[in-house]
């Protein structure tokens, strides 16, 4: 075999250097058939993991060292990116996999059983579990496996699976704002995604603090539910809460427990419906002096729909009204009349909401002597 220089070794073996024999004291090496097979298996295992391998003899190693091309400490450490220099030899006295003369043990190999136990200490520049943090947690003092398994664990970065968190959902057929006093009947459809949690243990559906449905007996059921509720000027929130048991433990590709196991707990989802007052406005043939007449005005909007809107006068009516809750003040300008302020005057009126409950309102009214020849835009501002 031709001599290999240090640069040649780096070029040909960007990953693994295996020394197929013992340390520099070559006369102490037992070259039995079992040991030779062990090294051949080790090389094959590295290759199967996609690593480039170069195997050299002790004589070649000694020659490289004698030539000054490769110092012992440079053989055994992760010193050049992801290069892995692995000293793999046998000392006949104690069957260490490693070079005892360099002050450390990489592990021990039992030729009779074919089992390998990695060393846990450092020293002599050897790549051991104590000085490679990335690999340290793959092994412990009780690990005993084949050298192929050891090589696989050493070379392949351990992959830990993740855990999918459980989640809840709550769909509602009604959402957003409705008029105060409306009897809402939302169809509520709960959902539970188990993820990697344990089995479902409980379910509860509430409207704010009022329980609407529940189940605590396996198998837990959570069918769609239709609520009936007369809403005021408020936000009504529905909550679907699911309880679950601890989830299963996942293992890494090395068989180690994966962190992040999901413990027992709850998840919750919510949906809301809100109630708000309605105001009424538009041209009218006569004054609105009853709740029914006020609600019969041609246009309406919820007070939460913004504080500004347009009343179109048309070309027929002489009277225009805005009926708004009495906590609001109305101001109007004529966008088609040089933005002139319009003298709408207020009077009190009780107006029923969608549920026939009366509330205090003000009727803001403007009466003109002649109808507009072309429709004007009265810009209404609420404050």
ZITA-V614942 format. One line per field, one symbol per residue. ss: DSSP state (H for helix, E for strand, C for the rest). phi: phi as a letter, one per 30 degrees, with the letter a starting at -180 (. if undefined). burial: 1 if it has 16 or more other ideal C-beta (glycine too) atoms within 10 Angstrom, else 0. A space follows every 50 residues. Layout:
# ZITA-V614942
ss: ???
phi: ???
burial: ???
This chain:
# ZITA-V614942
ss: CCCCCHHHHHHHCCCEEEECCCCCCHHHCCCCHHHHHHHHHHHHHHHHCC CCEEEECHHHHHHHHHCCCCCHHHHHCCCCCCCEECCCCECCCCCEECCH HHCCCCEEEECCCCEEEECCCCCCCCCCCCCCHHHHCCCCCCCCEEHHHH HHHHHCCCCCCCCCCCEEEEEECCCEEEECCCEECCEEEEEEECCCCCCE EEEEEEECCEEEEEECCCCCCCCCEECCEECCCCEEEEEEEEEECCCCCC ECCCCCECCCCCCCEEEEEEEEEEEECEEEEEEECCCCCCHHHHHCCCEE EEHHHCCEEEEECCCCCCEEEEEEECCCCEEEEECCCCCEECCCEEEEEE EECCCCCEEEEEEEEEECCCCCCCCCEEEEEEC
phi: .ddcdeddedddbdbbcccdlddedddcdccddddddedddddededddi cdbbcbdddddddddddidadedddccdcbicdbccdbbccddbhddkbe dcjabdlbbcddcicbcddccckiiddbddcbedceddbbdcdbaddddd dddddcddccdccdddbbbbcbdbaicbdejdddbdcccdbbcdhcdddd cabbcbchccdcaaabcdddcbddbccbadccdaccccbccccbdddddc cddcicdddjedddabbbbbbbbbcbdccbakdbdaddcbddddddedba addddjcbaccddibcdcbbbbcbeddcccbbbcdcbihddcddccbdad bdddcicdbdbbccbbbcdbdddbecccdcbcb
burial: 00010000110010111111111000001000001001100110110010 10111101011001100011010011000000111111111000011111 01011111100000111110010111111010001001100010011101 11111000000010010101010100111111010101110101011101 10111110000110100001010010101010100101111111001001 00010001000100001010111111111111110001001011101001 01100000101010001101111110010101010000000101000010 111100001011111100000100010111010
